[in-house]
Amino acid sequence: MKRLFHLSTVPAQLQWFENDWKNITDFIKKNNIEGIELGLTASYPIEQIPSDIIEGVHLSFYPMWLDFWHGDIDKVSKILGSREAVYDYYGGYDKQVIIDSYKLQYQRAKQLGAKYMVFHISHILIEDSFTFTYTYSDEEIIKASIELINEVFGEDQDGPMLLFENLWWPGLTYLNPELVQYLIEQVKYLHKGYVLDVSHLILTNPKIATELQAFNYIEKVMSNLGDLKDTIKVVHLNKTLPKHYMQRDHNYTLQKYRQTKDKYGKNRILKNHIKQMDPHQPFDHEIARKIIQLVSPDFCVYETAPSSKYELAYFIKRQNIALGI
């Protein structure tokens, strides 16, 4: 198993390393890690990136996309506030813009020589993230995702593994083995499998308050998957213990979101709400090792949310210790 950390080509993170990939390579060696799962922004020049340190590429994610995919621009305009906001969010008014975006990302991942790509299977409306009531079912989202994936990747046989990541919102949650099987069977792309995001799975059970409860729950879900567990090739390792926050009444925060007219203010409320649920903190408890042993992935990605290079190094160290490294 290779241990990686997540890094994005957004300016804020590259500035930690003075925009110098040699500094990033040195950081990898110094911190006893083996490579990167890369969040690759659309315009970043990939010729600057040393491909020997890139193992995976995390593809972009449109959290709310089904209504746009189905061509209901009026509904999407109402949700986002205007037709201009629709254009800003998706880059156009036709679903082809989503297809083209992923096709470009696919080509760039191949050019980098990535061994795998991560693709989210989910859909969520902003206000539904506060109420936990949802517009579409897991099955509807998975079927639409299959349409999109087959449009983008087709039946190619020479690209990186295409791995589907779970969220706690509707779509791929791992709680329905039949849908997990259906997704992998209906996608035409040859090299495919799954990513288990540890925190995202924990969040499907808002009663979890301890690391032991988290492990017992993950073990139960993995057991229910049977042989499908072997299709999980990557684990995103991070921790959340959601009981305190998830079991609150979030109506006050939702009303505050609705009443805020400034879009930046609204974004702050939304991002803080999601961060409270999914803080991307390091899994620093010894049970992390048991989770990795249970799943036995090819790659373990330290997907945390540090605020600096020094905090990133600290988070890596803590998860290394938790894994007995």
Secondary structure, DSSP 8 states (H G I E B T S, - for coil): -EEEEEEE-SHHHHGGGTT-HHHHHHHHHHTT---EEEE--TTS-GGGS-GGGEEEEE----SS-HHHHTT-HHHHHHHHSSHHHHHHHHSSSSTHHHHHHHHHHHHHHHHHT-SEEEEE-B---TTHHHH---SS-HHHHHHHHHHHHHHHHTT-SSS-EEEEE--SSSB--SS-HHHHHHHHHH---SSEEEEEEHHHHHTT-TT--SHHHHHHHHHHHHHHHGGGGGGEEEEEE-B--THHHHTS--HHHHHHHHH--SHHHHHHHHHHHHHHH---B---STHHHHHHHHH--SEEEE----SSHHHHHHHHHHHHHHTT-
